[in-house]
Amino acid sequence: MTPQISFAFTVRRYGERIRRIDSGALFRSGAVRRMFRRGQGAETVRDLGFSKLQRAVTVAGLGPAMLMGCAVHQDAQLAAYLPAPSYKVSLPFPIMSLKAPTPPTAAAPQSLVASLDALVRSFGGVAGVSVASVDQGWLISSGGERKLPQQSVSKLWVTMTVLDQIDQGKLSLDTPLSIGPEDFTVFHQPVAALVRNGVPYQTNVAEVIRRAMQMSDNTCNDKLLRLVGGPAAVRDFIARRGLGPIRFGPGEKLLQAGTAGIEWRDEYSRGNAFAVARSRLSPAVRKAAFDAYVADPPDGAAPLAIAGALARLKRGELLSQNSTDWLLQTMGAARTGRARVRAAVPVDWTYGHKTGTGQDLGGRTAGFNDVGIMTAPDGRSYAVAVMIGDTSRPVRERQLLMQQVAAAIVATHGR
């Protein structure tokens, strides 16, 4: 019988301390590796695979594809992002049987390989592009091996971790959540407008995921992060699913404070206090912190790994079918990045995605990304990751790079 192994370690990054990571899963004895990089804690803990017995006893969660209930919003503009409250759906827990990884059934089209290489070469700055065929299994890349800042792209892994816990029966999309002033983070957090006079906003997991994924709400994302057990739980999910070189940082507050070169204080989550504190730093301090971040981001991920993970998600290899369908529908309704990849996706195609944008300094941006899944009218899909790590190119030129990648995929599909 396969023995059960539990392990624990301590991680520090940007002042963060994670006391314990407990695998709580069945691993083959002798097949567990731990990989560390100085100052970055646990980068990878590789699970070399579950046996058929282990997969058979894994329990999946609710049928979230139909679950649309959410709280009533008094703010009409924010409420427009989400479905109206209607009903609850409770389904029995099915046995989750994840699909095995799909081997390539065809070679990647060389015309697309050449197009990606030309686009990345002609773009001034650090950029990486990767495309994976969901149906044929091939995966191509240009500059996609380097770990680039994810910024809000990392919300994708938080959401997957939540849905994985739903699949295990630990949570539900109906699980109540309360968001109060103590939950506020920094930068984009529109949910804060729903917390009035210090009275917490009452909601549930489903709505908080939608706000994090569709509106890129930082407060909602960090609320989910705490719910699942912190950064350690997300790193564990990435490792168990074998997603490859994808790091997960310490959470929004510490990540942004470290990028700016300041030490986080709780008062920075109110109003523009963070921006004011950042503006008081010397230019040398800010530049040193910014340079250190883009050179070796604690939330860095290889576009190659992200495209591969999205293809596996679409094929049902990462989550239960219910959770997979619900997440893809949620990503398809994202409101961010309309001038990025989506701007070049034909009207008869679909595109579900997550964007990410970092802090600016001197015309440079600490991460400018768009990752998602493009689906053609014939049902064939492509996972795409376009990530820009450090460039002084204008925003419009960054957007055009993303649009050109989408146009190259469409053109290749047509041939």
Buried (B, 14 or more C-beta within 10 A) or exposed (E): EEEEBEEEBEBEBBEBEBEEBEBEBBBBEEEBEEEEEEEBBBBBBBBEBBEEEBBEEBEBBBBBBBBBBBBEBEEEEBBEBBBEBEEBBEEEBBEBBBEEEBEEEEEBBEEBBEBBBEBBEEBEBBBBBBBBBBBBBBBBBBBBEBBBBBBBBBBBBBBBBBBBBBBBEBBBBBBEBEBBBEBBBBBBBBBBEBBEEEEBBEBBBBBBBBBBBBBBBBBBBBBBBEBBBBBBBBBBBBBBBBBBBBBBBBBBBBBBBBBBBBEBEEEBBEEEBBEEBBEEBEEEBBBEBBBBBBEBBBBBBBBBBBBBBBBBBBBBBBBBBBBBBBBBBBBBEBEBBEBBBBBBBBEEBBBBBBBBBBBEBEEBBBBBBBBBBBBBEEEEBBBBBBBBBBBEBEBEBBBBBBBBBBBBBBEBBEE
